[in-house]
């Protein structure tokens, strides 16, 4: 049965994990089971905290939603790693001070 796309936006791996875990595992098709397995293995933050982190990054550091989602998915642990996500195209230069602040926010949400 064809499905109608109601909304299209970038979501973090942690959010995907939360959505798929809410469904009964017997309802999931093979692709969804594989996706849940991947999300379980590779999500680095809590599913309830991920949208808050994405919104905070977008508001405080003026990054796009897709950049904020990538930062939430990978949770970089150094300034150099943060730079790799934010230095492409015609993007403005981000200072080291801003990157330190971004890293501090990421560390607040990081799971132990």
Number of C-alpha atoms within 10 A of each C-alpha: 3 4 5 6 6 5 5 6 6 11 18 23 26 23 20 18 21 16 11 18 14 8 10 8 12 7 10 15 10 9 9 14 16 12 17 22 13 14 20 16 11 14 21 20 22 16 17 11 14 23 18 12 20 24 17 17 22 17 12 12 15 12 17 15 17 15 17 25 23 19 22 26 21 17 20 20 13 11 16 11 15 18 16 10 14 19 12 10 6 6 9 9 10 12 9 12 10 13 19 14 14 19 19 13 15 21 14 9 17 16 11 6
